[in-house]
Amino acid sequence: MRSATGSRGRRGATRRVTTAGGVAVLVLAPLLTGCSSDPTDDVRAAAQAFLDDWAAGETDAAADRTTDAPATTALLTQTAEDLPEATLTAELGDVQVDDDGAATVDWQATWDLAAAPDWSYPATLSLTEGEEAWQVVAAPTIVHPELGEGQHLELARSLAERAPVTDATGAPLFTETEVVNVGVDTAQVTDLPALAAALSAATDISAEEITADVQAAPAGQFVPVITLRRPDFEAIRAQVFDLPGAVFPTSTRLLAPSSRFGLALLGRVGDATQEVIDETVGEDEQPVYAAGDTLGLSGLQRAFQAQLAGTPGFTVSVASTDESLEDAGQVIDTVDPVPGTPVQTPLVPALQNAADAAVAGQSLATHVVVVRPGTGELLAVSSNEAANPANALSGQFPPGSSMKAITATALLAAGTVTPETAVPCPGTITVEGREFENQDQFDLGTVPFTEAFAQSCNTTFIQQGLTLPDDALAAAATSYGVGSDWQLPVGVFSGEVPADATGTTKAADQIGQGQVLMSPAQMALVAAGIASGTPAAPVEVVGAAPAGTAPAGPPATVLDQLRPLMRQVVLSGTATALADRGEVYGKTGTAEFGDATPPESHGWFVGYQLGGPQGDIAFAVLVEAGQSSSTAVGVADAFLGAL
């Protein structure tokens, strides 16, 4: 019987005898020393100990449990290099012990591969009875049954084809596009300061950054500066092509139709960065992606990365450990990649292109968001080169007088006014010692509420709004979805309207100043709710789970009164430039911000068009620091004109 120290007693011999009745029985011969149990348990324990050490990365300890520790150490070390960052799980199976002091143990190997599916296969360990304990027989088959002497494993990942992000019709929005990688070959540089200055002038990448990157790179290495679409490169070719040290290798990338096309929503695709790789480990703490993979870096491309990328596959081959020898590489296992599945957006290219053209005409940061009334589908999300594209969806800005569409909703719902109600519109009004004024202090006298709305009379809305309960403005905003916790793959700021403002803050809130904040996307949703009468939660992906509960919406009787007010803004008010753009309704807004004197202002236009070339659409235009709503009206005019 095996002792606690691992020594063993000698097994007694057995012989078969037959009784007089013809029944065969086994007779145990006398033992020379001690007693012996079935060695199966000892064999299983030895195999388990070896596999446990190997799986734990204790290579030397595992090797010491074999018949040739140095050879096994080299084998397991090579395997760790062949399967980088992989972890092993081993499950023991049947154990068979022969009479000659040899044994075999079946086991199942499962490798948790980095950035690839698991690799499993059946294997067998051979063991022999050593002086002190059972030992694993050193051989390449320890790693894999088909691995031979002088061979090692080769693992090759294969990536699935990335599924498309599509428009509303299902047409892919990203295609493989030729790009030029503008960069520096450090071995060819003759005058680094001059080269950096010239590249900076052509690309707007700082000369200091270019210089630092080149100085940090090894000699002869390519140092990237900027990647440009072919037309964009051709525009600067004459400035950079003959610069000593500048090089321009080409490649392809998965790109949207233009560099700004739906950027805030769609996002970008690019090479995996180490930061993204580190952020996207799986439940098993293994990296899901590897350097060189194409990943979604932002927007829907990032949010749906796993769905779009599919699952990589791999091929495992055996090859010679002697690199001087040619080895065909016998394939021992293959797992095919699983393609990703598309993500369909509600974007309409004609609307997106029109919005992109409209914002491109502005030098200031400008955004246009277009929404389908009744569904909440985002049809276009556009920002120009000067803008942070994220502000189209998640920016937080005072909406200025575009807020008056919501304030009017509260006033009409309360019965405080009707469109025909005569209301005063003085040039200024004082609330608790603070003076509020109309633009240039215009004074209309007493006019119908319709005209006060069309001419955007601040004093009227402050005076009337102060008669409402403190929470009335917030309640009206909520009926359009303002303040909702939208659950979306790409976040939309739903706005903030305080329900407890009093005094001067309450006065300022009525005209979209004070503590009121909105995003262009949410204001487009408000306009869509007015147009359809059925406000909806925003939709970024067709068929996705609802982003939230659809807002209740104001009473139909209120909207029936509000819509003509917004139409009058276009026909005779502050947006007459849009009067020939079909059946357009809207509200202008100028929103002060900052501490400058006089204060800077954002320009807004929020509205909708019925029966246009693309059907009914609602939209919001924001020109950051546009100073006047007229700049936003101009962008809206360009947008509708482009349709």
C-alpha positions as CSV (number, residue, x, y, z in Angstrom):
1,M,0.0,0.0,0.0
2,R,1.3,3.4,-1.0
3,S,2.6,5.4,2.0
4,A,1.9,9.0,2.9
5,T,5.4,9.9,1.5
6,G,4.5,8.5,-1.9
7,S,6.5,5.2,-1.7
8,R,4.7,2.0,-2.6
9,G,4.5,-1.5,-1.5
10,R,5.1,-4.4,-3.9
11,R,2.0,-5.9,-5.4
12,G,1.3,-9.5,-4.7
13,A,0.9,-12.0,-7.6
14,T,-2.4,-13.4,-8.5
15,R,-3.3,-16.7,-10.1
16,R,-6.5,-18.2,-11.4
17,V,-7.7,-21.6,-10.0
18,T,-10.7,-23.7,-10.7
19,T,-12.8,-25.4,-8.0
20,A,-14.2,-28.9,-8.2
21,G,-17.4,-27.3,-9.3
22,G,-15.7,-25.7,-12.3
23,V,-16.0,-22.1,-11.0
24,A,-12.9,-19.9,-11.6
25,V,-11.7,-17.8,-8.7
26,L,-8.8,-15.4,-8.1
27,V,-6.4,-16.3,-5.4
28,L,-4.0,-13.7,-3.9
29,A,-0.5,-15.0,-3.4
30,P,1.2,-14.0,-0.1
31,L,2.7,-10.5,-0.1
32,L,6.4,-10.0,0.5
33,T,5.8,-6.6,2.2
34,G,2.7,-4.7,3.2
35,C,-0.4,-4.7,1.1
36,S,-1.5,-3.0,-2.2
37,S,-4.7,-1.3,-3.3
38,D,-5.8,-0.6,-6.9
39,P,-3.1,1.8,-8.3
40,T,-5.8,3.6,-10.4
41,D,-6.2,6.3,-7.8
42,D,-2.4,6.9,-7.6
43,V,-2.2,7.2,-11.4
44,R,-5.2,9.6,-11.5
45,A,-3.7,11.7,-8.7
46,A,-0.3,11.9,-10.5
47,A,-2.0,13.0,-13.8
48,Q,-4.2,15.5,-12.0
49,A,-1.2,17.0,-10.2
50,F,0.7,17.4,-13.4
51,L,-2.2,19.1,-15.2
52,D,-2.9,21.3,-12.3
53,D,0.6,22.6,-12.2
54,W,0.6,23.1,-16.0
55,A,-2.7,25.0,-15.9
56,A,-1.5,27.2,-13.1
57,G,1.6,28.2,-15.1
58,E,3.9,26.3,-12.8
59,T,5.9,25.0,-15.7
60,D,8.9,23.7,-13.6
61,A,6.7,22.0,-11.1
62,A,4.8,20.3,-13.8
63,A,8.0,19.2,-15.6
64,D,9.3,17.7,-12.4
65,R,6.4,15.3,-12.5
66,T,7.6,13.8,-15.8
67,T,10.3,11.4,-16.9
68,D,12.3,14.2,-18.5
69,A,12.0,17.6,-16.7
70,P,14.2,19.7,-19.0
71,A,12.5,18.5,-22.2
72,T,9.1,19.0,-20.7
73,T,10.0,22.5,-19.5
74,A,11.1,23.4,-23.0
75,L,7.9,21.9,-24.4
76,L,5.5,23.7,-22.1
77,T,7.4,27.0,-22.4
78,Q,7.2,26.7,-26.2
79,T,3.5,26.0,-26.0
80,A,2.9,29.1,-23.9
81,E,4.6,31.1,-26.6
82,D,2.5,29.3,-29.3
83,L,-0.7,30.1,-27.5
84,P,-0.1,33.5,-26.0
85,E,-2.2,34.6,-23.0
86,A,-4.2,31.3,-23.3
87,T,-5.3,29.5,-20.2
88,L,-5.8,25.7,-19.9
89,T,-8.6,23.8,-18.2
90,A,-8.1,20.0,-18.0
91,E,-10.8,17.4,-17.2
92,L,-9.7,13.9,-16.5
93,G,-11.4,10.9,-18.0
94,D,-10.7,7.2,-18.0
95,V,-7.6,5.7,-16.3
96,Q,-6.2,2.4,-17.5
97,V,-3.3,0.6,-15.7
98,D,-1.4,-2.2,-17.3
99,D,0.4,-5.0,-15.5
100,D,3.8,-3.8,-16.8
101,G,3.9,-0.6,-14.7
102,A,2.5,1.6,-17.4
103,A,-0.8,3.6,-17.4
104,T,-2.7,5.9,-19.6
105,V,-5.1,8.7,-18.6
106,D,-7.6,10.2,-21.0
107,W,-8.3,13.9,-20.5
108,Q,-10.0,16.8,-22.3
109,A,-8.0,19.9,-22.9
110,T,-9.8,23.2,-23.2
111,W,-7.7,26.3,-24.1
112,D,-9.3,29.7,-23.3
113,L,-7.6,31.5,-26.2
114,A,-7.0,35.2,-26.2
115,A,-9.3,37.0,-28.6
116,A,-10.6,33.7,-30.0
117,P,-13.1,31.0,-29.2
118,D,-12.2,28.2,-26.9
119,W,-10.2,25.3,-28.4
120,S,-11.0,21.8,-27.0
121,Y,-9.7,18.4,-27.9
122,P,-9.3,14.9,-26.4
123,A,-5.8,13.9,-25.3
124,T,-4.0,11.1,-23.5
125,L,-1.2,11.2,-21.0
126,S,1.1,8.2,-20.7
127,L,2.5,7.5,-17.2
128,T,5.1,5.1,-15.9
129,E,5.7,3.8,-12.4
130,G,8.8,5.6,-11.0
131,E,10.8,4.8,-7.9
132,E,8.8,7.2,-5.7
133,A,5.6,7.9,-7.7
134,W,3.9,7.6,-11.0
135,Q,5.4,10.0,-13.6
136,V,4.0,11.4,-16.8
137,V,6.0,10.2,-19.8
138,A,7.7,13.2,-21.4
139,A,6.6,13.5,-25.1
140,P,5.2,16.2,-27.4
141,T,1.8,14.4,-27.2
142,I,1.5,15.8,-23.7
143,V,0.4,19.0,-25.5
144,H,-1.6,17.5,-28.4
145,P,-1.9,13.9,-29.8
146,E,-0.7,15.0,-33.2
147,L,2.3,17.0,-32.1
148,G,5.5,15.2,-32.9
149,E,9.2,15.5,-32.1
150,G,10.7,18.8,-33.4
151,Q,7.3,20.4,-33.8
152,H,5.4,23.1,-32.2
153,L,1.9,24.6,-32.5
154,E,1.0,27.6,-34.7
155,L,-2.2,29.5,-34.0
156,A,-3.6,31.8,-36.6
157,R,-6.8,33.9,-35.9
158,S,-9.2,34.6,-38.7
159,L,-11.6,37.5,-38.3
160,A,-15.2,37.5,-39.4
161,E,-16.4,40.0,-42.0
162,R,-17.7,43.0,-40.1
163,A,-21.5,43.3,-40.6
164,P,-22.7,46.7,-41.9
165,V,-24.4,49.5,-40.1
166,T,-27.2,50.4,-42.6
167,D,-29.5,53.2,-43.4
168,A,-33.3,53.1,-43.2
169,T,-33.5,51.0,-46.4
170,G,-30.9,48.4,-45.2
171,A,-28.2,49.8,-47.5
172,P,-24.7,49.7,-45.9
173,L,-23.4,53.1,-44.8
174,F,-19.8,52.1,-44.4
175,T,-17.7,50.8,-47.2
176,E,-14.0,49.9,-47.8
177,T,-12.5,53.2,-48.9
178,E,-8.9,54.0,-50.1
179,V,-7.0,56.1,-47.7
180,V,-3.5,57.6,-47.7
181,N,-1.4,57.3,-44.6
182,V,0.6,60.5,-44.4
183,G,3.7,59.8,-42.3
184,V,7.5,60.0,-41.9
185,D,10.2,57.5,-42.7
186,T,12.8,58.4,-40.0
187,A,15.6,57.0,-42.2
188,Q,14.9,59.6,-44.9
189,V,14.6,62.7,-42.8
190,T,17.1,65.4,-43.6
191,D,15.7,68.4,-41.8
192,L,13.1,67.4,-39.1
193,P,12.1,71.0,-38.0
194,A,11.4,72.0,-41.6
195,L,9.6,68.7,-42.3
196,A,7.4,69.0,-39.2
197,A,6.5,72.6,-40.0
198,A,5.5,71.8,-43.6
199,L,3.4,68.8,-42.6
200,S,1.8,70.8,-39.8
201,A,0.9,73.6,-42.3
202,A,-0.8,71.0,-44.6
203,T,-2.5,68.8,-42.0
204,D,-3.1,71.0,-38.9
205,I,-1.3,68.5,-36.8
206,S,1.1,70.4,-34.5
207,A,4.7,70.5,-35.5
208,E,5.7,69.8,-31.9
209,E,3.7,66.6,-31.9
210,I,5.2,65.4,-35.2
211,T,8.7,66.2,-34.0
212,A,8.2,64.4,-30.7
213,D,6.8,61.3,-32.4
214,V,9.7,61.1,-34.9
215,Q,12.3,61.6,-32.3
216,A,10.8,58.8,-30.2
217,A,10.7,56.3,-33.0
218,P,13.5,53.9,-34.0
219,A,15.5,54.6,-37.1
220,G,13.8,53.5,-40.2
221,Q,10.3,53.2,-38.6
222,F,7.2,54.6,-40.2
223,V,5.7,57.3,-38.0
224,P,2.0,58.1,-38.8
225,V,0.9,61.7,-38.9
226,I,-2.6,61.6,-40.3
227,T,-4.8,59.3,-42.4
228,L,-6.7,61.0,-45.2
229,R,-9.3,59.9,-47.8
230,R,-7.8,60.0,-51.3
231,P,-9.6,63.3,-52.3
232,D,-8.5,65.0,-49.1
233,F,-4.9,63.9,-49.7
234,E,-5.0,65.1,-53.3
235,A,-5.9,68.5,-51.9
236,I,-2.6,68.8,-50.0
237,R,-0.4,66.6,-52.3
238,A,1.5,69.6,-53.8
239,Q,2.4,70.8,-50.2
240,V,3.8,67.5,-49.0
241,F,4.7,65.1,-51.7
242,D,8.3,66.1,-52.3
243,L,9.2,66.7,-48.6
244,P,12.3,64.6,-47.7
245,G,11.3,62.0,-45.2
246,A,7.5,62.2,-45.9
247,V,6.0,59.0,-47.2
248,F,2.5,58.1,-48.2
249,P,1.5,54.4,-48.2
250,T,-2.1,53.6,-49.1
251,S,-4.6,51.2,-47.5
252,T,-8.3,50.8,-47.2
253,R,-10.5,51.5,-44.2
254,L,-14.2,51.0,-43.5
255,L,-15.6,54.5,-43.7
256,A,-18.9,56.3,-43.9
257,P,-19.7,58.3,-47.1
258,S,-18.0,61.4,-45.7
259,S,-15.9,62.2,-42.7
260,R,-18.8,63.9,-40.9
261,F,-21.7,61.7,-42.1
262,G,-23.9,61.0,-39.1
263,L,-20.7,61.0,-37.0
264,A,-22.3,61.6,-33.6
265,L,-24.6,58.6,-34.1
266,L,-22.7,56.2,-36.3
267,G,-19.2,56.7,-34.9
268,R,-16.0,55.6,-36.4
269,V,-14.2,52.3,-37.2
270,G,-10.5,51.9,-36.8
271,D,-7.6,49.8,-35.6
272,A,-7.9,48.4,-32.1
273,T,-6.0,50.6,-29.6
274,Q,-4.5,49.1,-26.5
275,E,-6.9,51.1,-24.5
276,V,-9.9,49.6,-26.2
277,I,-8.4,46.1,-26.0
278,D,-7.9,46.5,-22.2
279,E,-11.5,47.8,-21.8
280,T,-13.1,44.9,-23.6
281,V,-12.1,41.9,-21.7
282,G,-14.6,39.1,-21.5
283,E,-16.2,37.5,-18.5
284,D,-13.1,35.2,-18.3
285,E,-10.8,38.2,-18.1
286,Q,-9.4,37.3,-21.5
287,P,-9.0,40.0,-24.2
288,V,-11.8,39.9,-26.7
289,Y,-9.8,41.7,-29.4
290,A,-6.2,41.9,-30.5
291,A,-3.9,44.5,-32.0
292,G,-4.7,44.9,-35.7
293,D,-8.4,44.1,-35.3
294,T,-10.9,46.5,-36.8
295,L,-13.1,47.9,-34.0
296,G,-15.9,50.4,-33.5
297,L,-14.2,53.3,-31.7
298,S,-17.3,55.4,-31.1
299,G,-21.1,55.8,-31.7
300,L,-23.2,52.8,-32.8
301,Q,-20.1,51.1,-34.2
302,R,-18.7,51.0,-30.6
303,A,-22.0,50.2,-28.9
304,F,-22.7,47.3,-31.2
305,Q,-19.1,46.1,-31.6
306,A,-19.8,42.5,-30.6
307,Q,-22.8,42.2,-32.8
308,L,-21.1,43.8,-35.8
309,A,-17.7,42.0,-35.4
310,G,-19.1,38.5,-35.0
311,T,-16.8,35.9,-33.6
312,P,-13.3,35.3,-34.8
313,G,-12.1,31.8,-35.8
314,F,-8.7,30.2,-35.7
315,T,-6.6,27.5,-37.3
316,V,-4.0,25.4,-35.3
317,S,-1.2,23.8,-37.2
318,V,2.0,21.9,-36.4
319,A,5.2,23.3,-37.7
320,S,8.9,22.6,-37.2
321,T,10.7,24.1,-34.3
322,D,13.7,24.6,-36.6
323,E,12.9,27.7,-38.5
324,S,15.5,26.8,-41.2
325,L,13.3,23.8,-42.2
326,E,10.3,24.2,-44.4
327,D,7.2,22.8,-42.9
328,A,3.9,22.6,-44.7
329,G,2.1,23.1,-41.4
330,Q,-0.3,20.2,-41.0
331,V,-3.7,21.7,-39.8
332,I,-4.9,19.9,-36.7
333,D,-8.0,22.0,-35.9
334,T,-10.0,24.8,-37.4
335,V,-12.9,26.9,-36.1
336,D,-14.5,29.1,-38.7
337,P,-15.3,32.7,-37.8
338,V,-19.0,33.6,-37.4
339,P,-20.0,36.7,-39.3
340,G,-21.6,39.6,-37.4
341,T,-25.2,40.7,-37.9
342,P,-26.1,44.2,-39.3
343,V,-27.4,47.1,-37.3
344,Q,-30.1,49.1,-39.1
345,T,-30.5,52.8,-38.4
346,P,-33.4,55.0,-39.4
347,L,-31.0,57.4,-41.2
348,V,-32.1,58.7,-44.6
349,P,-29.1,59.6,-46.7
350,A,-30.9,62.3,-48.6
351,L,-31.7,64.1,-45.3
352,Q,-28.3,63.5,-43.9
353,N,-26.6,64.8,-47.0
354,A,-28.8,67.9,-47.0
355,A,-28.1,68.5,-43.3
356,D,-24.3,68.0,-43.9
357,A,-24.4,70.5,-46.8
358,A,-26.3,73.0,-44.7
359,V,-23.9,72.9,-41.7
360,A,-20.8,73.0,-43.9
361,G,-21.8,76.5,-44.9
362,Q,-21.2,77.8,-41.4
363,S,-17.8,78.6,-39.9
364,L,-19.3,78.4,-36.4
365,A,-20.0,75.1,-34.7
366,T,-23.4,74.1,-36.1
367,H,-25.7,71.1,-35.7
368,V,-28.9,69.8,-37.4
369,V,-30.9,66.9,-36.0
370,V,-33.9,65.5,-38.0
371,V,-36.6,63.3,-36.5
372,R,-39.6,61.6,-37.9
373,P,-42.8,62.8,-36.3
374,G,-44.9,60.1,-34.7
375,T,-42.0,57.6,-34.5
376,G,-39.1,59.4,-32.9
377,E,-36.7,57.9,-35.5
378,L,-33.5,59.9,-35.9
379,L,-33.3,60.6,-39.7
380,A,-30.2,62.7,-39.7
381,V,-27.6,63.8,-37.2
382,S,-25.2,66.4,-38.5
383,S,-22.4,68.6,-37.2
384,N,-19.8,70.6,-39.1
385,E,-16.0,70.5,-38.9
386,A,-16.0,73.3,-36.3
387,A,-18.3,71.4,-33.9
388,N,-17.9,68.7,-31.4
389,P,-20.3,66.2,-33.0
390,A,-21.4,64.8,-29.6
391,N,-23.2,68.1,-28.9
392,A,-25.8,67.2,-31.5
393,L,-27.1,64.5,-29.2
394,S,-25.8,65.1,-25.8
395,G,-24.9,68.8,-25.7
396,Q,-26.5,70.9,-22.9
397,F,-27.5,74.3,-24.1
398,P,-30.0,77.0,-23.1
399,P,-32.6,76.9,-25.8
400,G,-33.5,80.5,-25.6
401,S,-36.8,81.5,-27.2
402,S,-37.2,78.2,-28.9
403,M,-38.4,77.2,-25.4
404,K,-41.5,79.4,-26.0
405,A,-43.1,76.5,-27.9
406,I,-43.1,74.7,-24.5
407,T,-44.1,77.8,-22.5
408,A,-47.0,78.4,-24.9
409,T,-48.0,74.7,-24.3
410,A,-48.2,75.4,-20.6
411,L,-50.1,78.7,-21.1
412,L,-52.6,77.2,-23.5
413,A,-53.1,74.1,-21.3
414,A,-53.8,76.3,-18.3
415,G,-56.3,78.4,-20.2
416,T,-54.2,81.5,-19.3
417,V,-54.3,82.6,-22.9
418,T,-55.8,81.7,-26.3
419,P,-54.2,82.6,-29.6
420,E,-56.5,85.6,-29.8
421,T,-56.0,86.9,-26.3
422,A,-54.7,90.4,-26.2
423,V,-51.4,90.5,-24.3
424,P,-49.0,93.4,-23.5
425,C,-45.6,93.3,-25.1
426,P,-43.6,96.1,-23.5
427,G,-39.9,96.6,-24.3
428,T,-38.8,95.6,-20.8
429,I,-40.2,94.0,-17.7
430,T,-38.7,94.0,-14.2
431,V,-39.0,90.9,-11.9
432,E,-37.7,91.2,-8.3
433,G,-35.4,94.1,-9.3
434,R,-34.0,92.3,-12.4
435,E,-34.8,93.8,-15.8
436,F,-35.7,91.5,-18.7
437,E,-36.0,92.9,-22.3
438,N,-37.0,92.1,-25.8
439,Q,-34.3,92.1,-28.5
440,D,-33.3,95.7,-28.9
441,Q,-36.2,96.5,-26.5
442,F,-38.8,96.4,-29.2
443,D,-42.3,97.3,-27.9
444,L,-45.4,96.0,-29.6
445,G,-47.9,97.5,-27.2
446,T,-50.9,95.2,-26.7
447,V,-51.2,92.5,-29.4
448,P,-52.9,89.1,-29.9
449,F,-50.9,86.2,-28.3
450,T,-50.3,84.9,-31.8
451,E,-48.3,88.0,-32.7
452,A,-46.4,88.0,-29.5
453,F,-45.4,84.4,-30.2
454,A,-44.5,85.2,-33.9
455,Q,-42.4,88.2,-32.9
456,S,-40.8,86.3,-29.9
457,C,-41.8,88.8,-27.3
458,N,-39.8,87.9,-24.1
459,T,-41.8,90.3,-21.9
460,T,-45.1,88.7,-22.8
461,F,-44.0,85.2,-22.0
462,I,-42.3,86.2,-18.7
463,Q,-45.4,88.2,-17.6
464,Q,-47.8,85.4,-18.5
465,G,-45.6,82.6,-17.4
466,L,-45.2,84.0,-13.9
467,T,-49.0,83.5,-13.4
468,L,-48.6,79.7,-13.8
469,P,-48.0,77.3,-11.0
470,D,-44.3,76.8,-10.4
471,D,-44.3,73.3,-11.9
472,A,-46.4,74.1,-14.9
473,L,-43.5,74.7,-17.3
474,A,-41.8,71.4,-16.2
475,A,-45.1,69.5,-16.7
476,A,-45.5,70.9,-20.2
477,A,-41.9,69.9,-21.0
478,T,-42.4,66.4,-19.6
479,S,-45.4,65.9,-21.9
480,Y,-42.9,66.1,-24.8
481,G,-40.4,63.7,-23.1
482,V,-38.1,66.4,-21.7
483,G,-36.2,65.0,-18.7
484,S,-36.8,61.4,-19.7
485,D,-34.1,58.8,-18.9
486,W,-33.7,57.6,-22.5
487,Q,-32.0,54.2,-22.7
488,L,-30.1,54.4,-25.9
489,P,-26.9,53.0,-27.3
490,V,-25.7,56.5,-28.0
491,G,-26.8,58.9,-25.3
492,V,-29.3,61.7,-25.9
493,F,-29.5,64.5,-23.3
494,S,-33.3,64.8,-22.8
495,G,-33.2,68.3,-21.2
496,E,-33.7,69.9,-17.8
497,V,-36.6,72.1,-16.7
498,P,-36.8,72.8,-13.0
499,A,-40.2,72.2,-11.4
500,D,-39.6,74.5,-8.4
501,A,-38.1,77.7,-9.8
502,T,-39.4,80.9,-8.5
503,G,-38.8,84.6,-8.9
504,T,-36.2,85.7,-11.5
505,T,-35.2,82.1,-12.3
506,K,-38.8,81.2,-13.0
507,A,-39.0,84.3,-15.2
508,A,-35.9,83.4,-17.1
509,D,-37.0,79.8,-17.6
510,Q,-40.1,80.9,-19.5
511,I,-37.8,82.2,-22.3
512,G,-35.3,79.3,-22.3
513,Q,-32.7,80.9,-20.0
514,G,-32.4,80.5,-16.3
515,Q,-31.9,76.8,-15.4
516,V,-33.4,75.3,-18.6
517,L,-31.0,73.2,-20.8
518,M,-31.7,71.2,-24.0
519,S,-29.9,69.3,-26.7
520,P,-30.6,69.7,-30.4
521,A,-31.9,66.1,-30.5
522,Q,-34.4,66.7,-27.7
523,M,-35.6,69.9,-29.2
524,A,-36.1,68.1,-32.5
525,L,-38.2,65.5,-30.6
526,V,-40.3,68.3,-29.1
527,A,-41.0,69.6,-32.6
528,A,-41.9,66.1,-33.8
529,G,-44.3,65.7,-30.9
530,I,-46.0,69.0,-31.8
531,A,-46.2,68.0,-35.5
532,S,-47.7,64.5,-34.9
533,G,-49.6,65.0,-31.7
534,T,-48.0,61.8,-30.4
535,P,-44.6,62.4,-28.9
536,A,-42.3,59.4,-29.2
537,A,-39.2,58.1,-27.5
538,P,-36.1,58.5,-29.8
539,V,-35.1,55.6,-32.0
540,E,-31.5,55.1,-33.1
541,V,-31.7,51.5,-34.2
542,V,-34.6,49.9,-36.1
543,G,-36.1,47.1,-34.1
544,A,-34.3,47.9,-30.9
545,A,-36.0,47.9,-27.5
546,P,-37.9,51.1,-26.8
547,A,-35.7,53.8,-25.3
548,G,-38.3,54.6,-22.8
549,T,-42.0,55.1,-22.3
550,A,-43.5,57.3,-25.0
551,P,-44.4,60.8,-23.6
552,A,-48.1,61.4,-22.9
553,G,-48.2,64.6,-25.0
554,P,-50.3,67.7,-24.5
555,P,-54.0,67.6,-25.1
556,A,-55.0,67.7,-28.7
557,T,-56.9,71.0,-28.1
558,V,-53.7,72.6,-27.0
559,L,-51.7,71.4,-30.1
560,D,-54.5,72.6,-32.4
561,Q,-53.9,76.1,-31.0
562,L,-50.1,75.8,-30.9
563,R,-49.5,74.7,-34.5
564,P,-50.9,77.9,-36.1
565,L,-48.8,80.0,-33.8
566,M,-45.7,78.2,-35.1
567,R,-46.8,78.6,-38.7
568,Q,-47.2,82.3,-38.1
569,V,-43.5,82.5,-37.1
570,V,-42.7,81.5,-40.7
571,L,-45.4,83.5,-42.4
572,S,-45.0,86.8,-40.6
573,G,-42.6,86.5,-37.7
574,T,-38.9,85.9,-37.0
575,A,-38.4,83.1,-39.7
576,T,-40.0,84.6,-42.8
577,A,-36.9,83.4,-44.8
578,L,-38.5,80.0,-44.7
579,A,-41.9,81.1,-46.0
580,D,-41.2,79.6,-49.5
581,R,-39.9,76.3,-48.2
582,G,-43.3,74.5,-48.2
583,E,-45.5,74.0,-45.2
584,V,-43.0,74.9,-42.4
585,Y,-43.7,75.6,-38.8
586,G,-41.3,76.6,-36.1
587,K,-39.8,78.8,-33.4
588,T,-36.6,80.8,-33.4
589,G,-34.4,81.2,-30.4
590,T,-31.5,83.3,-29.2
591,A,-30.0,82.0,-26.0
592,E,-27.5,84.0,-24.0
593,F,-24.6,82.3,-22.3
594,G,-21.3,83.1,-20.5
595,D,-20.1,86.2,-18.7
596,A,-19.1,88.4,-21.6
597,T,-20.5,92.0,-21.9
598,P,-22.5,92.1,-24.0
599,P,-23.3,88.3,-23.6
600,E,-22.7,85.8,-26.3
601,S,-25.7,84.0,-27.7
602,H,-26.5,80.7,-29.4
603,G,-28.8,80.7,-32.4
604,W,-31.7,78.2,-32.6
605,F,-34.5,77.2,-35.0
606,V,-36.8,74.4,-34.0
607,G,-39.6,73.3,-36.3
608,Y,-41.1,70.9,-38.8
609,Q,-42.1,70.6,-42.4
610,L,-45.3,68.8,-43.6
611,G,-45.5,67.0,-46.9
612,G,-42.0,67.7,-48.0
613,P,-39.8,65.7,-50.4
614,Q,-39.0,63.3,-47.6
615,G,-42.4,63.3,-46.0
616,D,-43.1,64.9,-42.7
617,I,-40.0,65.8,-40.8
618,A,-39.1,67.7,-37.6
619,F,-35.7,69.3,-37.0
620,A,-33.7,71.4,-34.7
621,V,-30.8,73.7,-35.7
622,L,-28.3,75.1,-33.3
623,V,-25.5,77.5,-34.2
624,E,-23.2,77.7,-31.2
625,A,-22.3,81.3,-30.5
626,G,-24.3,82.3,-33.6
627,Q,-25.4,85.5,-31.8
628,S,-28.8,85.6,-33.4
629,S,-31.5,83.2,-34.4
630,S,-31.1,84.4,-38.0
631,T,-28.0,82.3,-38.4
632,A,-30.0,79.2,-37.4
633,V,-32.8,80.2,-39.8
634,G,-30.2,80.5,-42.5
635,V,-29.0,77.0,-41.9
636,A,-32.6,75.7,-41.8
637,D,-33.2,77.4,-45.1
638,A,-30.1,75.8,-46.7
639,F,-31.2,72.4,-45.3
640,L,-34.7,72.6,-46.7
641,G,-33.4,74.0,-49.9
642,A,-31.0,71.1,-50.4
643,L,-34.0,68.7,-50.3
